[in-house]
Amino acid sequence: MKSKAFLAACALACGLGLPLEGAWAKVTAEKAAELNGPKLTCMGAERAGSASGIPEYSGKWVGKWPGVKNDYGYDPGPYADEKPLFTVTAQNMAQYEDKLTEGQKALLKQYPQSYRMNVYPSHRDFGFKDWVCDTTKKNAVTAELIDDGLGTTGTGGTIPFPFPASGQEAVWNIINPHRAWTEKAVCDIADVYANGSIAWGRNIFKTMNLMNDPKERRPYTDKINAYFFTSYLLPERDKGFTGVGFQPNNFKKDATQAWQYQPGIRRVRQAPEVCCDYPVPPAGLRTVDDDYVFNGSPERYTWKLVGKKEMYVPYHNFKINDPALKYADIIKPNTINPDYVRYELHRVWIVEGYLRDGYRHIYSKRRLYADEDTWLALWADNYDARGELWRVAFVNYFYSQESATFHRGTSVYHDLTAKAYEAGYMVNERGNDWWRINVPLSPQEFSPQAAARGGH
């Protein structure tokens, strides 16, 4: 059980989940030419702003921005001096109800003294490197789902479907947005229970996403999408427990492969497959496929593209990753300290997943909210077998000058029934082991031999 649970946590690194059903079609060259034009960004987002406060897309900064001080590591970002426009609370939430997710409403109602949403001015100033935009335009006319939706064609490094015509295509965009090529850090995890007690975890964590290599364009028909490595430092009983492996691009032809080093037997063994709704330790407050708010098996859900809507979502969250903050500042009863979470008004794609007949998962329905400009999934509302809202997840992304794209920061998973939550991928107190992104790594660092070395 212990090894399975550990591997579930390891498998989260790649953040993959696959759709099954729908009609798939490439667009014409004329349609693809609209990308990165006067009306659409290179990701297919609307350039225009809105009367309600969404600004026009500028994309004027790629990698660096005025005032950035370091080539890597923490930076407060270009909006650090801004003050909230207003705060959404349990008392005034009805005024903003049409721009709130069901999960946000539930958190406001359940924790009226603890959870609130500080809403700041919205910005759309970070763009993409030319190769990312060029590849997206190429994918528009070449990418299509294959093998019953278990794989896709096209070129990696960006979304395959800038004009999604179905929920299946939209989920593939959520699976494969443009993100970091490599990442490594020592991450802390806090599981906070209803009685206020905290269980702590810590692991050495790194991934290598081959599709996002800035120097090499790889097709989505390649065998391997990404490698992962996780080695536990805390809790003490799991110290030295290490897992490595890779996620494939096509789940009909391949499966996730993983190896584990167990200190008790001092041996590396290939691990059994762990998938989908397996609970992630130490608290089981999230499942394997909750990472990046969705990371699931292909056959479990049918997917519906609901459409696009203006919502208040976590955005430009530099502050919560500040090394000047201690975990005592961030980790509070009921939820993380809302003073360090920034919300903005953005257009998001809403994608819903419904559990297929004959398949099992603890979530009967999932609702994902993906940013129009990046296709990063920012928020998820998950429902139990009775159709009741159960778990809520969100990721606090910040823009990384090191990788010239948004990167995940503190990720939060709420269990509304247990009145508990988990905050993971925290690096505030890790000093020199704060995130390093897009530094060269090699496949050998994710081999079974690497698992043995990591466990000692």
N, C-alpha and C positions, 0 to 999 in steps of 0.2 A: 504493500500500500504506500509506504513511504517513497519508494522509487517511482511509482506511477505518479504520485502527486508532484514529485520534483520535476519529472519530465513534462508534466502539464504546464508547469511554470516556464520551463525552458522553451516549449513550443510556442509560447506567446510571442517570442522575439520577432517572428517574421510577420505576424499580423495578416495571415491569409485567410480568405473565406471565399467560397465559390458559389455561384448561382446555378440554377438548373434549367429553367424553362423560359420560353419566349421566342419571338422572331427576331432575327439578327440581320442587319443589312448595313453595308458600307454606304457612305454618302458620295455624292458626285464631286468631281474636282472643283466645280463652280461653288458648291456649298462649302467645301474645305477652304476655299480661298477667302471666305468671310472671317476666318480665324486671324486674330492679330490685325484686324481691320478697324474701320471707324466705329463699328457697332459692337463687335465682339472682341474679347481678349483672346489670347492664344489658347486658353483652356475652354473657350466657349461661353464664358460669363458675359453678362451685359456690361458694357463700359459705362453706360449712363447711370447716374445716381437716381435718387428718388426724393420726392417732396418731404418724406417723413424723416430724412436724415442720413440716408446712405449716400456717400459722396461718389463722384465720378471716379472710375478706376484710373490711376496714373501709372502704376508700375514703375515709378521713376528710380527706385533704388534696387539694385541687385547686388547682394553681398554686403556692401558698405553703405552707410548713411551718414549724413553730417553729424559730427560729434562722437562717432564711435571711437573708442579709445584703444581697443585691443583687437588683434587678429583672430583670437579665439577666447573662449571663456565667457564669463558673465559680463553683460553690459546692460545698463538700465533701459536702453532703447531710446528711440527718438521722441516718445510721448510721455516721458517720466514726470514731467512737470504739470501734466493735465490733471484737472479735478473732475470728479463725477458730475455729469449733467443732472442726474437724479438717482434715487435709490428705490428699487422695487422691494416692498415689504409685504408681510401678510396683511397689513392694514390697508394698503393702497393697490394691491395686486389686480383688483377688478378693473382698474383704469388701464392696465397694460395687458389684459388677459389674452387678446388676440395675437400677441407677439411672444407668448410664453409657451414652453412645452408643457405637457401634462406632468412630467417629472419635476419641473421647476415649481409648478403650482403645488404639487404634493409636498415638496420640501418646505416651501413657504408656510403651508398649513401645519405640517407636522412639527416644525421647529421655528415658531414665530419669533422667538427671542434670539435665535442663533443664525438662521439662514436669511440672507438678504442679497440683493444683486445691485452692485454699484455699476451704473451704466455710464460709459464714457463716450466722448466723440468717436465716431467711426472713421476708420482710415483704410485706404486701399492703395498703399504706396509701394509695396514690395512686389517686384516682378520676377521673371524667370530668365535664366540664361538663354541665349539664342538657340542652342542645340535642343533645349527642352521644347521650345515653341516649334522648331522645325520638325521634331519627332512627333509632336502632337498632331500637326497638320498632316504628316505622312500617315499616321495611324487612322485618321479620319477616313481615308480612302482605301485602307488595306486591312484594318483589324476586323475580325469577326470571331464570335464564339464557336468553338469546335468541340467534338467529343461529348455531345449532350450537355454542353455548358460547363464541362469540367476543365476546359482549357480555352485559351484564346490565341489568336495570331496577333501580329503587330510587333512593334519594337518597344523594348523596355525603357525605363527612365521617366515615364510619364503615363498619363491615363490612356487607355486604348480607345475610349469612345467619347470624344468631345461633344458629340450630338447624340446622347443616349436616347434610344427609342423604346427601351423597356426597363423594367426593374433589374433584370439580369445584367444588362449592360451597365446600369448605374452602379450596381454592387461591384462589378469588376473595376470601375473607376475608384471606388472606395478602397478596394484591395490594393490597387497599384497606383496611388498618386505619386507625384514627384516628391521624394523624400531623401534623406541622407543616404550616401553610399555606405559609410561605416559609422558606427557609434560605439563608444566604450565609456564606462563610468563604474563607480561603486555606488550602487543605489540602495537607499533605505526605504523600508516599508513599515507603515504604522497601521495596525488593525485596532480600531477604537470601538469598544463595546458599549452597550446601553448604560452599563453601570459606571462608565468613565474609565475603566481599565484599558491599558494599551499593551498589545503584543507587538514586539519589534522583530523585524527581519532585515537582513542585509546581504547583498550578493554582488560579486564581480560580474559585470554584465557587458557583453559586446555582441554586435551583429555585423554582418557583411552582406549588403543587399546588392547582388551582382547586377541586377537590372539597372541600378542607379549609378554605375561606374561612370564618372564624368568623362573618361578617356576612351571608353569602348561601348559601342551600341550593340546590345545583345537582343536576339529575338525572344519573344515569349514562348517560342517552341523549344528553347533550350531546356535541359532537364532540371537545373537548379535555379530557383529564384533567390534564395537567401540562406545564409548560414547563421547559427546561433551558438552562444557559449554562455553558460551560467554556472557560477560556483558560489556556494553558500559560505558566508562568514557568521551569520546569525540566523536563527537561534543557535545556541551553542551545541545543541544535540545534532544539528545538521551540518556542522562545520566541516568543510572539505568535500561535501557531496557535490558532484560536478556532472553536468550534462552538456553534450555537444550534439550537433546534427545539422540537418538542412531541411528546408521545405521545397517541394517541387513547384514547377509552373503548371503542370498538367496533372490533375488528380485522378484521371482515368488511367493514365499510363504509369504513374508513380505514386508514392505515398511519403509522408514525412519519415525520415530516418533519424534515429537518435541513439546515442551511446551514453552510458553513465558510469561514473567511477564512484564506488561505494567504499568509504573509509573502513567500514567494519570488516569487509572481506579483502580490501586492498586489491581490487580487481575491476577492470573495465568490461562491461557486458553490453550487448546490444539490447535496447530497451523495447518493451512492448509498445504498441501504438496507443496513445492517449489522445482523445478527441473530444471536441464539442462541449458537452455540458459537464465534463469532469471538474469537480471543485478544486480551486487552486488554494494551497495551504498558505499560511497556517490557519486562517479563519474560514476558508470556503466562502468568502463573501463575493467571489466572482468565479466565473467559469473560464475554461481554456479559451473559448471563443469570444470572451469579453475584451480581449486586448485590442487597443486602438478602437475601442467600443464595438467593433465586430471583427471576428476572426474565426470563421466557422467552416464546417464541412459542407460540401456542395449539395448533398441530397436532402438536407433537413428542412429547407424552407422553399416556398415559392415567393417570388419577389415582385413587388408592385412599385412603380415609380409614381408617387402621389403627385409630385410637381414641385414648384419652387415657391418659397414664402419668405417674407421678412420676419426675422426672429432675433431675440436677444440671446447671444451665444458668447461663450468664453473666447477672447481674442486678444492677441498681443500681450500675453501674460509673461512679461519679463520679470516683474517684481517677485512673484512667488518662488522664483529660482535663485533669488539673491543670496549669496553666501553670508551676508550680514544678518540674515534672519536665522534664528535658531528654531529647531523643531517645536520647542515650547511656544514660540510665537505663532506657528502655523497650525499645529495639531490641537484642536479644541473639542470639547464634548459636542456631540451631534453632527458636526460638520467642520471642515477646515475653516480657518479664520477668513471671513468674507472680505475683510479689509484688504486682502492681498490678491483678490480675484477680480480681474477686469472683464466686464461684459460690454459688447458693442452690438449695434444693430447691423445685421448683414442679411443678404439673401442666401438661403440655404436650400439645397435639394432635400426633399423628404422621401425616404425609401423605406417601405415596410416589408417585413418578412413574416409569412404565415406558416406555421408548422404543417408539413405535408401529412396527409393521411398515411398511417402505417409507420410513421417515424416518431422517434422519441427525443424530447428535449425538455428541460425544465422550463424553458420559455416557450409559450405558445405563440407569442407575437413579439416582434422587435420593430421599433421605429427608430431609424437612424437619421441624423441631421448632418449633412455634408456641406461644407463651405462652397459656395458657388465659384469663388476665385481659385481655390486650390484642390477641391475635392477631398480634403481632409475631413474625416468624420469627427465632429466636435462634441456631439452629445448623442446619447441613446436612452430610450425608455423601453424597458423590458417587462413583459406581462407573464403572469403565472398561468397554470392550466385552467383556472377558472375565468381567465380573461381580465384579471385584476392587475393594476400596475403594481409591480413588485420591486424591481431594481432600476436604479438610475446611475448612469455613468457619464463622466465628461473628462476631456483631456485639456490641460492648460498649455497650449502651444506657444512657443516664442520663436522669433525669427533668429536664425543662426547665421552670423557673419561668416562662420567657418565653412558652412556648406551652401550658403546662398539659398536657403529654403527654410521653411518652418520646421521646428523640431519639437518633439513631445517633451513636456516638462511634467510636473506633478499631475498624476492621473488619479481620479477619485471615483470610487464605486460605492454607492449607497444601497443598503438593504432596508427598505422601508418597513418591512415586517419585523425584522430583528432589531431595528433602530440602532444599527451599527454601520460603520463605513470603513473602507480601506483607502489609504493614500499611498501610492507607490511612485516609483521613479523619482524619488526625492534625492537631491544631491547637495543641498544647502550646506551641510556640515562635513562634506567630504574633502575639502581643501583641494589638493592637486589632483584628486580623483573625480573632480567635477567633469561634466561631459566633455569629451574630445570627439569631434565629428569630422568625417571625411579624411581621417588620417589613414595612410595605407595599412591594410591588413592582408593576410594571405589565407587561402583555404587550409593550410597546415595548422593554423591556429584553432581550427574547429574540428580537428580529426580525433579519433579515439585516443591517439597518443597524447593529444593536448588535454583530453579529459584526465588522463592519468597524471600528467604534470600538474594540472590545476588542482587536483585533489590533495596533493602533498603540501 
